[in-house]
Amino acid sequence: MARFLVDAPAGARTALVLAHGAGAGMRHAFMAALAQALARQGVAVLRFDFPFMEQGSRRPDPPAVAQASVRAAVDEAARRWPGLPLFAGGKSFGGRMTSQAQAGEPLASVRGLVFFGFPLHPAGKPSVARAEHLAQVHLPMLFLQGTRDALADLELIRTTTTALGERATLHVVEGADHGFEVLKRSGRTNEEVIEELATTAKEWMHRRLAVERSETPAMREPR
């Protein structure tokens, strides 16, 4: 089986390493739909499976193993797309393993992190302990969070992102649960939510690059 899955549109302007969650692998319908939506927005996407998923286990890998997989995927994306600004992140567990890897030792070439449903705490056990390492992440971060997410109390997410200051951007997806599914009475479809996620992520990445470009000349001025 392929170690990586790639959605690379012609004329891509950015690239994203997209890690899966603890309950489903890189081929899950949500992961595929999100990658394809991002590709339509001009984002090249590289997906990968953590070792536990490759082995058919239900028990997620220890953090050190998962973080090593993130680093390998980031290295692969940088090799494939050396001319594209690179971002990394993922769904739930995959996003948290990416941020933990970055907190431990910066991921080479990565310009920012994108979390599709950061798993702030176990269901029914509100806490911010899982976010403590984010203080050591010195990169811009985008949090895309549903209002019905059982693994991320919205007020705690707001507190967490506020504490991170300018590094963090929070985008709230109205009516979405942890899997970004919405109820029929919301008047929206799951497909529309995925398009919202992809559009928001793409626009945020482009804004981050614009900020970098605006800051670079000042940084290069002679002292």
Buried (B, 14 or more C-beta within 10 A) or exposed (E): EEEBBBBBBEEBBBBBBBBBBBBBBBBBEBBBBBBBBBBBBBBBBBBBBBBBBBEEEEEBBEEEEBBBBBBBBBBBBBEBBEEBBBBBBBBBBBBBBBBBBBBBEEBEBBBBBBBBBBBBBEEEEEEBEBBEBBEEBEBBBBBBBBEBBEBBBBEBBBEBBEEBEEBBBBBBBEBBBBBBBBEEEBEBEBEEBBBBBBBBBBEBBBBBBEEBEEEEEEEEEEE
